Amino acid sequence: MIIEVGKTYNVTNANKKCVVEIEMYRHKDEDLKGVNTEIVWRTGEFNIEITSEEEAESLQDMMGEHGSEFCTDCFDTFEMESCWDGQGEDLEPWTCGWSSGEFEDFLNEYYDADEGGYDFLMERDFEPFECLWYISNGIIVEEVEV
């Protein structure tokens, strides 16, 4: 298949548990203090509208058995259609904003809390500002008929 500008393509993972959602949170009072939540999903499905030759080349390079890793950050126009069966959530700190031992205490509090995720982070003044999706280990691409 040749990827063309102006067309929309449906992208799914070729193998299970290879879809990763990374949501980035920044502390509202301390710009360098942040945390990423990372969730691995069993499956994920995206619609990608190709708006430039660069995007067409990127998606073309991501296809096939030895294609490069798929990342939504490579495309201006995409929609996450669905994801299924999250396999747990990990937190990764931005290394420059946390003092020694501070993130470990934060992480323990996070995992001990009744409510984790978005609510926990918002209550502690962290605000989401970007979400990226990756698919490793191969993708399946089909043209979407409009």
N, C-alpha and C positions, 0 to 999 in steps of 0.2 A: 504494500500500500504506500502511495506517495501522499504526504501531508501537504495540504494546500491552504493558502491564505484565504480567509473569508468563510471557511467551513468550520463546523463544530464536530468534535470527536468525543466519544465516551471512552474514558480510561478506567480500567479496573486492575487490581493486582492479579498477577498470574499465579502467585503462591500464597498460601495462608500465612497470617500473622506477619505481614510485611508492610503494612500501612502504619505510618507513625504520624501522630498529630502533636505538634509542638506549639503551645500557646505561651506567649511571653507576657510577663507581668512586671511592671515597674512600680516602685514605691512612689507615692504621690509627693512626698517631701524630700526624697533622696534619689535623684536621677540614676546614680550608679548602682543602687541597690535593687536587684531584681531577681526573679526566679522564673524558670521555664517549667511548665508541666508537660510531661511527655507520656502519651498513651499509645500503646500498640494495639491496633485493631485487627481482627481476623480478616475482614474484608472492607473495602472502600470503593466508592464509585464517584467519578468526577466528570463533568462536562466542561470541555475546554474549547473556547472559541479562538481560532487562530487569527491574529490581527496583524502579523508582520512576517516577513521572510525569516527573521531571526527566531521567532516562535515556531514557525514551521520546521526549521532546521533542528531546533532543540527537541521537539517532540519526535521528529524522525530519528534523532540520535538516541533517544530513550527507548525506542522499540527494539524488539528482537532479544534473542537469548543473551547476548552480551551488551545490551544497551546500557546507557548511563542511568543513574538513579533519577527517578521522576521527582520533581519538586514543583509545587504550585507557584512558587516564587518566580518561576521562569515565564509566567503567563499573566497578561494584564486582565483577561476576562475568563474566569472559571467559576464553576459552582460545584460545591460538594453536594452530591445527590444523596448519598447514604453512606453510613458506616455501620458495622455490626460487630458486637461481641468484644468490647474492650477488655484487654488482658492485664489491666492494672495500671496504676498511675505512679510515675516517678517524678520527683522534683530535682531540678538541677539549678544550683545557684549561679548568678553572675559573680565571678570570683573577686572582682575589685570592690564590691560594695559591702561585703560582710566582714566583720571583725573575727578574729580567731575564736572558734568555738560557737559563735553566734548562730551560724547556719545549722549546726548539729542540734542545738537546742530548739531552733525553729522547726526543724524536720521532725524531731521527737514529738513536739507539740502538735504538729500537723497529723501525724499518724495516730496519735492518741485521741484526737478530737472526734466528737460524734459526727460533726459535719466537716468534711474535707472539701477539696476542690475550690471552685469559684467563691462560694460563700465564705470559707475560711480566709482566703486571700483578701477578699474585699473588706472583711471585718478588721483586717490588719493593714489597711490603707494601700494595698497593692491593686493596681488597675491594669486590665488587659490592654495591650496596644497592638499586637500582631499575632496572627495564627498562620503557621505553615504546615503543609502536609507533604510527606515524602512517601514514596513507594520504592522499596528496594527489591532486588531479586526478580525483576521482570514485570512488564505490564502487558495488558491486552488492550488494543485500540480498535475501535469501530467508529465509522463515520455515522453521525446522527443525521437522519433525514429531516429537513425542516419543512 
